[in-house]
Amino acid sequence: MFGLNEPANLRIMATTFKDGDPSYAGALGGIALGLESYHIFELKDEIPADAWAEEMAFEELEAGDELIDEICQTMRQVREG
């Protein structure tokens, strides 16, 4: 699960966990772990509302709807491969 709000970096990290390091520069170059990654914003409905309000409401407000949509779309694209 990620909390990073930079779609390009999320794509690289999620791809690395799923298919291995796409640059082949790191220790996971070519090593597919097959791990599905999610962003915390995708899991909002799974988290109790009071916990979300206390821990994530400000981050959600700060990110804004457009960025949250881009983040969720990026994560879905990586998972769907």
NORLINQUI-V746693 format. One record per run of one state. SS is the DSSP state (H for helix, E for strand, L for the rest). FROM is the first residue (numbers start at 1). TO is the last residue. Records with the same first field share a line. If there is no record, write none. Layout:
BEGIN
SS: FROM-TO + FROM-TO
END
This chain:
BEGIN
L: 1-1 + 3-6 + 20-20 + 22-28 + 30-38 + 47-48 + 56-56 + 81-81
E: 2-2 + 21-21 + 29-29 + 39-39
H: 7-19 + 40-46 + 49-55 + 57-80
END
